[in-house]
């Protein structure tokens, strides 16, 4: 090691440069203005080794060189000399003083408002709902502090001291041994704690700027409750006291038991618009069991009334409108074309599979299914004909199920007796036991057999599914015949208003396999929308029974061979209804007039018991029932009511269910009938003939052939 | 929340909508009602604690 060369100004400058480069290398990753410190000892040792200089001489040279260089600042900490610099050059300590803070400008504005205008900046109006919210103090601090709980004493304290005291929990017993360094609030509350607003601001400023180190210390401090201050002019405002905390040794971690939460008693009962009280403390299942239907209806109504339509529904199902998949015109066209190609109503699942190529394993399947149903329901070209669990869709252009022999409006009027209180289909069923109906047996009348229509009476209504949608007018069901290995699509027309409902579409099946008075059984299956149609088979029989020639619009009797069991009392055989032979039938539009049909049936079928000048017709209720149901469906209850209330009908006092009909028309009417028959016979089949009583004979006219 | 402030069908409907969106599939009215009652119950009972 050699002695250090004597340093001139140039050498000092070179040495200072070398040291600066060393420190820059040391602080490569430092911020530009961050201090880079190095001790004189380390610098001397490093440079002495590098240049083989004498340490003492070099140390003196370094100190001299760096003190002369403005980029370095000399520090002496605990007797050790250090030099500080930064990548930017001379290290300048950061100035923490903020001379342009929002807080300063807020509290010390350049042009402060006069105190009179304090209302300009502070609203004096109270909020609409004045409620004092408790300040929550964490469980941890409550346990640490061990403060005695204050049970609902906040109001009293507030009244006395003008300050809000947060409700505090009971201390946990197991933590009683923990020494608390905190003094109780009441004890430390002194007049010195009552400060004015200006003093408070300065105190807050001082506390927030200079207490950082204190915050980092391990001294325990409780969370202080926030003070609610209502600035009122000239009034001294009391802040929550800050408890002086004595520095204590750190408390070792204590195993804390779970602290209970403060219970604030609030009402748990709300009232529905109808006055029903709902207690939300009850489990949901109990509430659903007790008020489920009412709540569901109310919720559904509320969702429907939502002007934003955030949740939309289809039947019983609900989905966010934003999640509904939109179907374009092209999609709707494809659906319609596919349905026309299949030539029958289709399930939504078939549409998804065959048109959209989606299968049930895909995550968005149910969403797409709902979307299709929801969108199709809003389109005019599509009609929902499904039932719960089987969303079936029909479209314009598909063949009409059940044909067009009878208009829906006419049939609705004819079956109106079902909704007018004359439905006796459930009279034989005990109301208490008939909760679950799985099959219904029905005896076919001539009208039902001829047109393939069965009135939707109460017994059938309990068997068949009801409408899914409020505006649904019909549903399409499939009836399988296990005896004939065939199936038939049947349309259920639901009752609307004062019009009854019915099932149509059985015509072909009935004509092929059954005769009037046959007993059919309709049975529900596990599949929604699919039923079975069975009948009691019998030996081969040959009867001459009533038939209707549609082309000639005439009734007649033909030999029919059939293989089903029948009810002899209801069979429209020639021996029983022979007088109907070759008579023309009423137009369907006139058959809705129940009383008119009743009188006409009495005249045609009844036994003449009067004189030629004053005819009287006697007929039993059973014969009435069979003959009446040739023209239109009716229940025995309806017939009995008609017979009891129609003028001209008298019940026989000796024979039950025997009635005598005395026509109210006189001889003039009979005389005119012959003329009317000749003049109006060509118009008999027209529906626009006014149905007056004097023309009854014109409807059932004997054939000349 | 105080139960007296509840208007059935209006209060917390956004939470019901949020749940329905999160489920991702249509729900029938019974499920919807059950969930709505749960939401209302939690609103009232949680703030009681």
Interface residues (C-beta under 8 A of the other chain):
Chain A: X261 X262 X263 X264 X265 X266 X267 X268 X269 X270 X272 X273 X278 X280 X281 X284 X287 X288 X292 X295 X296 X298 X299 X300 X301 X302 X303 X306 X310 X311 X313 X314 X316 X317 X318 X319 X320 X322 X323 X363 X364 X366 X367 X369 X370
Chain B: X1 X2 X3 X4 X6 X8 X9 X10 X13 X16 X17 X20 X21 X24 X25 X26 X27 X28 X29 X30 X32 X33 X34 X36 X37 X38 X40 X41 X44 X45 X47 X48 X49
